[in-house]
Amino acid sequence: MDFPSLKAFVAVAELGSFSRASEVLFMTQPAVSKRIAALEDDLGVLLFDRLGRRIQLTEAGQKFLTSAKRILADIEISRDEVLSLGAEVGGRLRLATSHHVGIHRLPPVLKAFTQTYPEVELDLLFMDSELACHEVLNGHIELAVVTLPDQLESALLTELVWPDPLSIVCASDHPLRADLAAGIEVTPAILTNYNAVLPARGTVTRTILLDALRPFDVTVETSLETNYLETIKMMVSVGLGWSALPSNMIDEGIVDVPVTGLSMQRNLGAVCLRGRTLSRAATAFMALLRG
């Protein structure tokens, strides 16, 4: 039982003729007859009595006509609903972001999105970038806007939105600042004279820092670890150690420490599952991100 066969049956029943139905359906009469015969075989009943040159619905045919019309109407409604998807943006968007991106980068985009698409139910989840990518990979989250992984899973697609330069920072009264004031060139080796406050092992930011330091063959001593960059900033500002933080986080609480030969950058952007068709809401969100 298929859509064309149902259409053929309803047309024959309503027009009372195989030949007239074939004209309306732009099919040959044998093709229409074949579809009706297939329906009858599938149902195991006769739908029409062939009375010479006339046809007449059997009792089973009359009963089935009501169901066939309802099925065709439901299909048309479903088709209209699918075709109307492009006309308006609604539904639910399950979006993950890291605390840093969510605080420092996303607010203007979120504001524009909620104002432009009020019908979207936004489910915004805050989590570590690494976990967010894992949740996208598992299909639990449709879209993540996070620090992009340095080693990408083949099943994930990423799109760079914001380059995010990193700076070595310390408190204004930290000994590193005194070294700079005294005209001492700060090198990666000098950094190792002081404890660091770093993101946890395995995070992208920490990996970038360690990769940048590796050519200088130095070892960093950490006094504290946390995944929250705002917390690291606070710890640095009270003198608990130096750190590597996004340059746009530098304010009166912390100062930039230029380190000879050291250049670092994170990439912030969107992550989705390769091969997954994004919902209208996710597609609209990506358009705002790109803008």
C-alpha positions in Angstrom: 0.0 0.0 0.0 1.6 3.3 -1.1 0.7 6.9 -1.7 0.2 6.7 -5.6 -2.0 3.6 -5.2 -4.2 5.3 -2.7 -4.5 8.3 -5.0 -5.4 6.0 -7.9 -8.1 4.2 -5.8 -9.7 7.5 -4.6 -9.7 8.9 -8.1 -11.3 5.8 -9.6 -13.9 5.7 -6.8 -14.8 9.3 -7.1 -14.8 9.5 -10.9 -16.4 6.1 -11.4 -14.1 5.2 -14.2 -10.6 3.8 -14.7 -10.2 5.8 -17.9 -11.2 9.1 -16.5 -9.0 8.5 -13.4 -6.0 7.8 -15.7 -6.6 11.1 -17.4 -6.7 13.1 -14.2 -3.6 11.3 -12.8 -1.7 11.5 -16.1 -1.2 7.7 -16.1 -2.1 5.0 -18.5 -5.3 3.1 -17.8 -3.4 -0.2 -17.4 -1.1 1.5 -14.9 -4.1 2.6 -12.9 -5.7 -0.9 -13.1 -2.4 -2.4 -11.9 -2.3 -0.2 -8.8 -5.9 -1.0 -7.9 -5.2 -4.7 -8.4 -2.1 -4.4 -6.1 -4.2 -2.8 -3.4 -6.8 -5.5 -3.6 -4.1 -8.2 -3.4 -2.6 -6.4 -0.4 -5.9 -6.0 1.4 -7.2 -9.5 0.4 -10.6 -8.1 -0.8 -12.2 -6.7 -3.9 -12.6 -3.0 -3.9 -14.6 -2.7 -7.1 -17.2 -4.9 -8.8 -16.6 -4.8 -12.6 -20.1 -4.7 -14.1 -19.5 -4.8 -17.8 -18.3 -1.4 -18.7 -19.3 0.0 -15.3 -17.6 -0.3 -11.9 -19.0 0.0 -8.5 -17.5 0.1 -5.0 -17.9 -3.1 -3.0 -18.8 -2.9 0.7 -15.1 -3.2 1.5 -14.3 -0.6 -1.1 -16.8 1.9 0.5 -15.3 1.3 3.9 -11.7 1.6 2.6 -12.6 4.8 0.7 -13.2 6.7 4.0 -9.9 5.5 5.4 -8.0 6.2 2.1 -9.2 9.8 2.0 -8.2 10.3 5.6 -4.7 8.9 5.0 -4.2 11.1 1.9 -5.4 14.2 3.9 -3.0 13.4 6.7 -0.2 13.0 4.2 -1.0 16.4 2.7 -1.1 18.0 6.1 2.3 16.5 7.0 3.7 17.6 3.7 2.5 21.1 4.2 4.0 21.2 7.7 7.4 20.0 6.4 7.3 22.5 3.6 6.4 25.3 6.0 9.5 24.6 8.1 11.5 27.1 6.2 8.9 29.9 6.7 9.3 30.3 10.5 11.9 29.3 13.1 10.7 27.6 16.2 11.1 24.4 18.2 13.9 23.7 20.7 17.6 24.4 20.4 19.8 22.5 22.8 23.0 24.6 22.9 26.1 24.1 25.0 28.8 26.6 25.7 31.8 27.1 28.1 31.6 29.6 30.9 34.2 31.9 29.3 32.5 31.9 25.9 29.1 32.2 27.4 30.1 35.2 29.5 32.5 37.1 27.2 31.4 36.2 23.7 27.9 35.0 23.4 25.7 37.6 25.2 25.2 39.8 22.1 24.4 36.8 19.9 22.0 35.3 22.5 20.2 38.6 22.8 19.8 39.0 19.1 18.7 35.4 18.7 16.0 35.5 21.4 14.7 38.9 20.1 14.6 37.7 16.5 13.3 34.2 17.1 11.1 34.3 20.2 9.3 31.1 19.3 12.5 29.1 19.9 12.8 27.3 23.2 16.5 27.8 24.0 18.1 25.1 26.3 21.4 26.7 27.2 23.9 24.4 29.0 27.2 25.6 30.5 30.0 23.0 30.7 33.7 22.5 29.9 34.5 22.7 26.2 35.8 19.2 26.2 32.6 17.8 27.7 30.5 19.9 25.3 32.3 18.4 22.3 31.8 14.9 23.8 28.0 15.6 24.2 27.8 16.7 20.6 29.6 13.6 19.5 27.1 11.5 21.4 24.2 13.3 19.8 22.9 14.7 23.1 23.5 18.3 22.1 22.9 19.7 18.6 25.4 22.6 18.7 28.2 23.8 21.0 30.0 27.1 21.0 33.2 26.5 22.8 37.0 26.5 22.7 37.7 24.4 19.6 39.6 21.2 20.3 43.2 21.0 19.2 42.7 17.4 18.0 39.4 17.0 16.2 37.3 13.9 16.2 36.6 12.9 12.6 32.9 12.8 13.3 32.8 16.5 14.4 32.7 19.6 12.3 34.0 22.9 13.6 33.7 26.5 12.5 36.0 29.2 13.7 34.1 32.3 15.0 36.6 34.2 17.2 40.4 34.0 17.3 41.3 34.2 21.0 44.9 35.3 21.7 46.4 34.3 25.0 48.6 36.3 27.2 50.8 35.5 30.2 49.4 37.5 33.1 50.2 38.2 36.7 49.2 40.6 39.5 50.5 44.2 39.4 52.7 43.5 42.4 53.9 40.0 41.3 57.8 39.6 41.1 57.4 39.1 37.3 56.2 42.6 37.1 59.2 43.8 39.1 61.5 41.9 36.7 59.9 43.8 33.8 60.2 47.2 35.7 63.9 46.4 36.2 64.4 45.9 32.5 64.9 42.1 32.8 63.8 40.2 29.7 61.2 37.7 30.7 61.8 34.4 29.0 60.0 31.1 29.3 62.8 29.9 31.7 62.1 32.9 34.0 58.5 31.8 34.2 59.5 28.6 35.8 60.9 30.5 38.8 57.3 31.2 39.9 54.3 29.0 40.5 51.4 29.1 38.0 47.7 28.9 38.3 46.5 26.9 35.3 43.4 25.2 33.9 43.1 21.5 34.6 45.2 18.9 32.8 43.7 17.9 29.4 42.0 21.2 28.8 42.6 23.0 25.5 44.0 26.2 27.1 46.5 24.3 29.2 47.6 22.2 26.2 48.2 25.3 24.2 50.4 26.8 26.9 52.4 23.6 27.4 52.9 23.1 23.6 54.1 26.7 23.4 56.6 26.1 26.2 57.8 22.7 25.0 60.5 24.1 22.5 62.1 25.9 25.4 62.5 22.7 27.5 61.1 24.2 30.6 58.8 22.7 33.3 56.0 24.7 34.9 55.2 24.3 38.6 51.5 24.8 39.3 50.2 25.9 42.7 46.5 25.7 41.8 44.3 24.3 39.1 40.7 25.1 38.0 38.8 24.9 34.8 37.1 28.3 35.3 39.1 31.2 33.7 37.3 33.8 35.9 38.4 31.9 39.0 42.0 31.8 37.6 41.8 35.5 37.0 40.8 36.1 40.6 43.6 33.9 41.9 46.2 35.7 39.7 44.9 39.1 40.8 45.6 38.3 44.4 49.1 37.1 43.7 48.7 33.3 43.9 50.7 32.8 40.6 50.9 33.7 37.0 48.7 32.2 34.3 47.8 32.2 30.6 44.5 33.9 30.0 42.6 35.3 27.0 44.0 38.8 26.3 40.5 40.3 26.4 40.2 39.4 30.1 43.1 41.8 31.0 41.9 44.7 33.1 43.0 46.7 36.2 43.2 43.5 38.2 45.9 41.8 36.2 48.7 42.8 33.9 50.2 41.5 30.7 53.7 40.0 30.8 55.4 39.9 27.4 57.4 36.7 27.2 60.2 36.5 24.6 59.4 33.9 21.9 56.0 33.0 23.3 52.9 33.4 21.2 49.6 31.6 21.9 46.1 31.6 20.6 42.9 29.6 21.2 40.2 29.3 18.6 36.6 29.8 19.7 33.7 28.6 17.5 30.9 26.2 16.8 31.0 22.4 16.9 28.3 20.1 15.4 28.1 16.5 14.4 29.2 15.7 10.9 26.2 14.5 8.8 23.6 15.8 11.2 21.1 18.1 9.6 20.9 21.2 11.7 17.4 22.3 12.8 16.0 25.6 11.7 16.8 27.1 15.1 20.4 25.9 15.0 20.8 27.2 11.4 19.5 30.6 12.4 21.8 30.7 15.4 24.8 29.9 13.2 23.9 32.7 10.8 24.0 35.1 13.7 27.3 33.8 14.9 28.8 34.3 11.4 27.4 37.8 11.3 
